[in-house]
Amino acid sequence: MVDREKIEQAVCLLLEGIGEDVQREGLLETPKRIAKMYEEICSGMDEDAGEHLGKTFTAENNEMVLEKDITFYSMCEHHMLPFFGKVHIAYIPDGRVAGLSKLARTVEVYARRLQLQEQMTAQIADALMEHLKPKGVMVMAEAEHMCMTMRGIKKPGSKTVSVVTRGIFKEDEKFQNMFLNLVKD
């Protein structure tokens, strides 16, 4: 649970630390705005992906299900700067499928936390394996990290790609190649 009062205090200290006047007109409401923003962008801290993946449907088709280009926004836990991009998810059902919106909701659960992209990718895959019990899962995340764009190396437009395979995707290159070919289309 987000403690807005603590966030507001911290923002005031940060503003003072960089030499700002917290009583300046333009900054008077900033601590409240930032507290409200963090409540929203860190809302995944209190969510369980199982709530979204718990409702499934019988499906005789055991072919691949692919949901690609799921847009996400997250915050790097190292610099507390945004990273954003797309997630692509594929799984091979074992008699049960989730509603397509549930895959996007699962991405949101993990993206709305202070996060590492590599960790988020694995968390999505593991949640799908745990709750859907498919034959296999493959998740790819592609993101631009503001910590590389705004500071440090300053390389705007560079993307980080992380890939996680579970089950049959880990064991059978044919499924990995099928996923990769479908994602690039």
Disulfide bonds with the S-S distance in Angstrom:
none
